Amino acid sequence: MSEAVSTAANMMRWGGATGVGSMPGGDARETAKTVTGTFEGPAGAGMPYLAELPARGPGADMIGRTAGMLVELYARVEPSGWRLGDRPGRDTRRAASWLGEDLDALEEFTQGYEGPLKVQAVGPWTLAAALELRNGEAALSDPGACRDLAGSLAEGLRTHLAEVRKRVPGATLLLQLDEPSLTAVLRGQVKTASQYRTHRAVDRQLVESALRDVMAVHDGPVAIHSCAPDVPFALLRRAGADAVSFDFALLTERDDEVLGEAVEAGTKLFAGVVPGTDGALSDPAGSVMGVRTLWRRLGLNPGSLPDAVTVTPSCGLAGASPGYARAALAHCARAARSLADNPE
């Protein structure tokens, strides 16, 4: 077994709970303190992550943050959204500055930390659906632009991961690619600039190939996240994803077969079972009852649950209140312990 595959396999046994990515508010230090304080601990307790704070404005949002990582491609904010341009500008510099602030805060609160650590970035297809070309159409409309974007993203991620390793040298990194638009890309549901038509569906082999190329920059495990319906589990597994992160409430029984195959093949499930916006939280055991039910329906060994499933919120927590976000992360950790203590 190669070192990279071995690392990925080991990673899949770590971290009973984690967050998806975004958090409310704009205080990087307070957020890093919350995230590390909730998930640091004995092996299996949880997986801290480099949080995103989109409330700070353009450049701290999911698309802007990743656009700021691109190599030799630059983006700026237009009234219609993020648009590719010829040179770095204020918006790109702001994105880099906020990312640096977040890294400083993470480094401060992970002194001496050894264990799993998750970092997130937007994947190539959601980025292609969101970034505009000079003519105002999505980069998705131009196959050449999609190739250039994926290549630039890969190089940017290589640099970003190296920076995180330097700041938290004891961590084993898991890279999460956020692909909420992936299903729409595959089905030809991404609207054109006029909003009257949609871009044609992208060939599944091309989608798979680009994902594989971007994931290849990381020599450790990679998760792909989508909180949209109909996550293409089989495609993501073929592309080489070690884990798939999804909103558990959106599963249907037609997903059973592909989920069972994924689990048996060693794919980790990041099950989003805790609501991402303010509301009443059930008891921790109740939050993972659906996961136990799924396992019984699939005929899987209940003893495999703690290793196969990481508990998360259903999606990012940017739309939640700070108090609820803290409670939701703590609830994920308690729910994961419930799953480990009583997988039946």
Secondary structure, DSSP 8 states (H G I E B T S, - for coil): --HHHHHHHHHTTS-SB---SB-SSS-HHHHHHHHHHHH-SSTTS---B--B-GGG-TTTSHHHHHHTT-SS-EEEEETTEEEEESS--HHHHHHHHHHHHHHHHHHHHTTT--EEEEEEEE-HHHHHHHSB-TTSSBGGG-HHHHHHHHHHHHHHHHHHHHHHHHHSTTEEEEEEEE-TTHHHHHHT--B-TTSSSB-----HHHHHHHHHHHHTT-SS-EEEEE-SSS--HHHHHHHT-SEEEEEGGG--GGGHHHHHHHHHTT-EEEEEEE-SSS-----HHHHTHHHHHHHHHHT--GGGHHHHEEEEESS-STTS-HHHHHHHHHHHHHHHHHHHH---
